[in-house]
Amino acid sequence: MSPPLEPGEHLDLLKEAIAAEAGAHRALRAGDADTAGYGFRAAERRYRASWEIAPPGSYGRLVGMLKAAVLAGDATGAAAFARAALGDEAASPTASYALAIALMVDGEDDAAAAAAAGMRDGDEPFGRAAAAIQALAARDRPAYTEALGAIVEDFEGRTDHLTGVPIADTALMLEAFAEPRGMAVQPVSPLMPRLPAQA
């Protein structure tokens, strides 16, 4: 079990980020692209603000910031911020995840695949996400389809979701990367609403 987070402004901002993300998830499931986009942008800003004052090693804030930015439709600025914060090497599976996402945003797929290798030291969800990122980077559609399916299945089997809203946001982010690479799978699931760019 992870130790409790230290109280303070960074934690307040983290809770605000998760609340904004929850609103975006509800709007996305309802087909309200404008409200979803606003919520994701709000979440992106709050995750970033939380990261800036959080204890060292709080890399999950960068992952949250990047994921929200990708789902909002433009993660260029978030990727630049994350890469500046992380440098060229990642210190943990979570940092590797953040770096891999940022590199995918920038179209540096080979480097993203290398960063994703560092995710495999994490838990099973990290391994599944790493497999999907590496398959996208290799343009291996069968492997990506298999990895994405496993991610969606995992989310469908969960009783608890970070935001309280049942949605496979990791799979949605990966599909946002797959679309311009001509590899989108578009799995049918109640947890996979269409992103605004795909509607």
VEXDREN-2710 file (C-alpha; in Angstrom, 1 decimal):
% VEXDREN-2710
k/r/px/py/pz
1/MET/0.0/0.0/0.0
2/SER/1.3/3.4/-0.9
3/PRO/1.9/5.9/2.0
4/PRO/-0.7/8.6/2.4
5/LEU/0.1/11.8/0.5
6/GLU/1.3/14.7/2.5
7/PRO/-1.4/17.4/2.9
8/GLY/-0.9/20.8/1.4
9/GLU/-1.7/22.9/-1.6
10/HIS/-0.2/20.3/-4.0
11/LEU/-2.7/17.7/-2.8
12/ASP/-5.6/20.2/-3.0
13/LEU/-4.6/20.9/-6.6
14/LEU/-4.4/17.2/-7.3
15/LYS/-7.9/16.7/-6.0
16/GLU/-9.1/19.6/-8.2
17/ALA/-7.3/18.0/-11.2
18/ILE/-9.1/14.7/-10.6
19/ALA/-12.4/16.5/-10.2
20/ALA/-12.0/18.4/-13.4
21/GLU/-11.0/15.2/-15.2
22/ALA/-14.1/13.5/-13.8
23/GLY/-16.3/16.2/-15.3
24/ALA/-14.5/15.8/-18.6
25/HIS/-15.1/12.0/-18.5
26/ARG/-18.8/12.5/-17.8
27/ALA/-19.1/15.0/-20.6
28/LEU/-17.3/12.7/-23.0
29/ARG/-19.6/9.8/-22.2
30/ALA/-22.5/12.1/-22.8
31/GLY/-21.2/13.2/-26.2
32/ASP/-20.6/16.8/-25.1
33/ALA/-17.2/17.5/-26.8
34/ASP/-17.0/21.1/-25.8
35/THR/-17.5/20.5/-22.1
36/ALA/-15.2/17.6/-22.2
37/GLY/-12.4/19.7/-23.8
38/TYR/-12.9/22.4/-21.2
39/GLY/-12.6/19.9/-18.4
40/PHE/-9.5/18.2/-19.8
41/ARG/-7.8/21.6/-20.2
42/ALA/-8.7/22.5/-16.6
43/ALA/-7.3/19.1/-15.4
44/GLU/-4.1/19.6/-17.4
45/ARG/-3.5/23.0/-15.7
46/ARG/-4.1/21.6/-12.3
47/TYR/-2.0/18.5/-12.7
48/ARG/0.8/20.8/-13.9
49/ALA/0.4/23.2/-11.0
50/SER/0.3/20.3/-8.5
51/TRP/3.5/18.8/-10.0
52/GLU/5.3/22.1/-9.7
53/ILE/4.9/22.1/-5.9
54/ALA/4.6/18.4/-5.1
55/PRO/7.2/16.3/-3.3
56/PRO/10.0/14.9/-5.5
57/GLY/9.1/11.9/-7.6
58/SER/5.4/12.7/-8.0
59/TYR/5.5/11.6/-11.6
60/GLY/1.9/10.6/-11.7
61/ARG/1.0/14.2/-11.9
62/LEU/2.9/14.5/-15.2
63/VAL/1.1/11.4/-16.5
64/GLY/-2.2/12.9/-15.6
65/MET/-1.3/16.2/-17.2
66/LEU/-0.2/14.6/-20.4
67/LYS/-3.2/12.2/-20.6
68/ALA/-5.6/15.1/-20.1
69/ALA/-3.8/17.2/-22.8
70/VAL/-3.9/14.3/-25.3
71/LEU/-7.6/13.8/-24.7
72/ALA/-8.2/17.6/-25.1
73/GLY/-6.7/17.3/-28.6
74/ASP/-3.4/19.2/-28.3
75/ALA/-0.6/18.0/-26.0
76/THR/2.3/19.8/-27.6
77/GLY/2.9/22.2/-24.7
78/ALA/2.4/19.5/-22.1
79/ALA/4.9/17.3/-23.8
80/ALA/7.5/20.0/-23.9
81/PHE/6.9/20.8/-20.2
82/ALA/7.2/17.1/-19.3
83/ARG/10.4/16.5/-21.3
84/ALA/12.0/19.5/-19.7
85/ALA/11.0/18.2/-16.3
86/LEU/12.2/14.7/-16.9
87/GLY/15.3/15.0/-19.1
88/ASP/16.3/12.1/-21.3
89/GLU/16.2/9.4/-18.7
90/ALA/13.3/8.3/-16.4
91/ALA/13.8/7.4/-12.8
92/SER/10.9/5.1/-12.3
93/PRO/8.2/3.2/-14.2
94/THR/5.8/6.2/-13.8
95/ALA/8.4/8.6/-15.0
96/SER/9.1/6.3/-18.0
97/TYR/5.3/6.4/-18.7
98/ALA/5.3/10.2/-18.7
99/LEU/8.4/10.3/-21.0
100/ALA/6.9/7.7/-23.4
101/ILE/3.7/9.7/-23.7
102/ALA/5.6/12.9/-24.3
103/LEU/7.7/11.3/-27.0
104/MET/4.6/9.8/-28.7
105/VAL/3.1/13.3/-28.8
106/ASP/6.3/14.6/-30.5
107/GLY/6.3/11.7/-33.0
108/GLU/9.5/10.3/-31.7
109/ASP/8.2/6.7/-31.8
110/ASP/11.5/4.8/-31.5
111/ALA/12.5/6.9/-28.4
112/ALA/9.0/6.4/-27.0
113/ALA/9.3/2.6/-27.4
114/ALA/12.7/2.7/-25.5
115/ALA/11.1/4.8/-22.7
116/ALA/8.2/2.4/-22.5
117/ALA/10.6/-0.4/-21.7
118/GLY/11.1/1.2/-18.4
119/MET/7.4/0.9/-17.6
120/ARG/7.7/-2.9/-17.5
121/ASP/9.2/-2.7/-14.0
122/GLY/5.8/-1.4/-12.8
123/ASP/2.6/-3.3/-12.2
124/GLU/0.5/-5.1/-14.8
125/PRO/-1.4/-2.1/-16.1
126/PHE/1.9/-0.4/-16.8
127/GLY/3.1/-3.5/-18.7
128/ARG/-0.1/-3.5/-20.8
129/ALA/0.3/0.2/-21.7
130/ALA/4.0/-0.4/-22.5
131/ALA/3.1/-3.2/-24.9
132/ALA/0.6/-0.9/-26.6
133/ILE/3.0/2.0/-27.0
134/GLN/5.8/-0.3/-28.3
135/ALA/3.4/-1.9/-30.8
136/LEU/2.3/1.5/-32.0
137/ALA/5.9/2.6/-32.4
138/ALA/6.7/-0.6/-34.4
139/ARG/3.5/-0.2/-36.5
140/ASP/2.6/-3.7/-35.4
141/ARG/-1.2/-3.6/-35.7
142/PRO/-1.9/-7.2/-34.4
143/ALA/0.2/-6.6/-31.3
144/TYR/-1.4/-3.2/-30.7
145/THR/-4.9/-4.6/-31.1
146/GLU/-4.1/-7.3/-28.6
147/ALA/-2.6/-4.9/-26.1
148/LEU/-5.5/-2.4/-26.4
149/GLY/-8.0/-5.1/-26.0
150/ALA/-6.3/-6.2/-22.8
151/ILE/-6.4/-2.6/-21.5
152/VAL/-10.1/-2.2/-22.3
153/GLU/-10.9/-5.5/-20.7
154/ASP/-9.0/-4.5/-17.5
155/PHE/-10.9/-1.2/-17.2
156/GLU/-14.2/-3.0/-17.8
157/GLY/-13.4/-5.3/-14.9
158/ARG/-12.6/-2.6/-12.5
159/THR/-15.0/-1.6/-9.7
160/ASP/-13.1/1.6/-8.8
161/HIS/-11.9/4.3/-11.3
162/LEU/-9.6/7.2/-10.3
163/THR/-12.2/9.8/-11.2
164/GLY/-15.2/7.7/-10.2
165/VAL/-16.3/7.6/-13.8
166/PRO/-16.2/4.3/-15.7
167/ILE/-14.0/5.1/-18.7
168/ALA/-11.0/3.5/-20.2
169/ASP/-9.0/6.7/-20.5
170/THR/-5.7/5.0/-21.1
171/ALA/-7.1/3.2/-24.1
172/LEU/-8.6/6.5/-25.3
173/MET/-5.3/8.2/-25.1
174/LEU/-3.6/5.3/-27.0
175/GLU/-6.3/5.5/-29.7
176/ALA/-5.6/9.2/-30.1
177/PHE/-2.0/8.2/-30.9
178/ALA/-3.1/5.3/-33.1
179/GLU/-5.5/7.4/-35.3
180/PRO/-2.9/9.6/-37.1
181/ARG/-0.7/6.5/-37.4
182/GLY/-3.4/4.7/-39.3
183/MET/-3.7/2.0/-36.5
184/ALA/-6.9/2.9/-34.6
185/VAL/-8.9/-0.1/-33.5
186/GLN/-12.0/1.6/-32.2
187/PRO/-13.1/-1.2/-29.9
188/VAL/-16.8/-1.3/-29.0
189/SER/-17.2/-0.8/-25.3
190/PRO/-19.3/1.5/-23.1
191/LEU/-16.1/2.6/-21.6
192/MET/-14.8/3.8/-25.0
193/PRO/-16.8/6.9/-26.0
194/ARG/-15.7/8.6/-29.2
195/LEU/-13.2/11.4/-28.9
196/PRO/-14.2/14.7/-30.4
197/ALA/-11.6/14.3/-33.2
198/GLN/-13.0/10.9/-34.1
199/ALA/-16.7/11.9/-34.0
END
